[in-house]
Each structure stands twice: as C-alpha cells, then as structure tokens.
C-alpha cells in the first residue's frame, strides 16, 4: 500500500476517518454474524416439521430485532462519516438494497403473522418467512460481491457478485444450524447437526472460490496477498480457516452420537471463520472504501463534522455492545416454546 495514501495519523483529519472505518467494520461484522444466524434459521425453516418450526422461531425470538440494529448503525455511520462514498455505494447497489429490504420486511411481517393467523394459514407465513430470509441473504451476497469488485460493470463482475450471492445463504445456514445445535434438543438438534454438515461443505466451497477469484479483479489485491513476504505473513489466515473447518466437521461427527458434548464448538468456530473472512476482505480493500477509486480519507466528511459525531459514536457503540451482551446473557440456554399471550 503506497504510503502517500495514508495521511498523518497524529492529526484528527488522519485518525478520525480510521476510527469511523473501524466502528463501521464492527457494526457490519456484528450484523453479518448475529443477523446471519437468524437468517440462517429462516433459510432452514422449510426443512422442519410444524412443531420444530415453532421452536426454531422461538430460538431467535428474543434476539432477531436487536440483531438488525447493527445494520442500521453501519449504514448510518457510512452516511454521516463517509457521505461521498455513501452516495456512490447506495446508487450502485440501489436494486439489491431494495430487494434486501423487501426480504427483511417480509420476514418481519411473517414473524408476527404466523402466530396470529388461523392454523390453516400458518404454513403460508412460515413459507414467507423462509422466502424473506433467502431473498435478504442472496441480496446481501450480491451487495458484497459488487463492492469487492469495485462495482465493475462487466459480465465477470456481475458473475462474481452472483457467485457470492449464491454462497452467502449457505454460510448463513451454517451459522443458523450450529445455533440450533446449541439451542435445541432431541430430533431438532439431530436435524440441525445434519444441516450443519451439508452447509459446511457449501460454505467451504464458497469461501474457496471467492478467495481465488477476488485477487483477479484488482492487481493491488493480488500483490497484497501473493507478493513476498506478504504471502508468508498472511498464510496463518487461510491455514487457521482450514483448521476451523476441520474442527467443525469432526465435532459434528461426534455430536451425531453424543449431542451434549461440546455443542457450542461448531457455532463458535463458524463465527471465527466469519471473523477471519472479514479481516481478509478488510485487508484486501484497505485503505479504499470503494476499490481502486476512493480512500476513506477522500470520502470522509469534514473534520469538524467527524468530531461532532465522534462523541455520539463513542457512546452509542459501547452501549449497543453492552446491551447485546446483556440480552444474550439473559436468554442463554435451551429454547422454550414461545408464547405471545
């Protein structure tokens, strides 16, 4: 990375954009992991019996609304801290963003309606919850893919985005199924173990294909990863990812015969894979907020504006983190049937 792209970080104009990039990264990663598992539960919903569907929805009931707070925070930080990039990114992603929002709205409506309607109408809303989860997941994948290639308008750029869009639901299904392993018991837990085995293979395939394809869209990303000595320094990232996949696979095999032994391991390892993948993408893109077009410092708002929102972010971000930790602490343990009455 050319040093002339990085201003003096001892000055507010240098470190404030970096602070907001990190804050936005925390928000995006938190959303992908936390809302990822409840989207994954929705994606898996059609594979369960009616009673199991109630338990699956119950397992995400206390969390799913709060999980989406991270999406609002991430987009909000993009708007106020990087307004130039916000305009370009949302213009380029207008259609997939609209589709994602439609999917999320469909999920929200279905979540409430499925427990209020008459019994013969419930399968419809279960299906719509599943459909909304799939739509939102694919749209998010396309958005990630389009951003990685710098909104390349060529055929290969769109094919790459569609490839990522197809892989993201598998990754979310892995998070959702490993979440259910922790939160459920009996037949549903055994089914979740099987779902995790299937989605694990597709997730590994998706990460592998994306890792291979990404450097070919940017010579700078290619250099970052494969030039010496970078390739040696960065080798622990793919190697650790491979080890985590092996750990998940072996733990799932053990859980098939002993469902109460280390049932938290697949979920924690899956989250770790997401973290490593996120750090890999972040390293590939930095210091650009739009690949090969605009750095975070070029896109940043005026320093005076950044100072103003810095204090709000310094309060809001830890508050959301504490609330998230507290809510998961309160509702930890096996799922019980949900009641709205």
Secondary structure, 3 states (H helix, E strand, C coil): CCHHHCCCCCCHHHHHHHHHHHHHHHHHHHHHHHHHHHHHHHHHHHHCCHHHHHHHHHHHHCCHHHHCHHHHHHHHHHHHHCHHHHHHHHHHCHHHHHHHHHHHHHHHHHHHHCCCCCHHHHHHHHHHHHHHHHHHHHHHHHHHHHHHCCCCCCHHHHHHHHHHHHHHHHHHHHHHHHHHHHHCCHHHHHHHHHHHHHHHHHHHHHHHHHHHHHHHHCHHHHHHHHCCCHHHHCHHHHHHHHHHHHHHHHHHHHHHHCCCCCCCHHHHHHHHHHHHHHHHHHHHHCCEEECCCEEHHHHCCCHHHHHHHHHHHHHHHHHHHHHHHHHHHHCCCCCCCCCCC
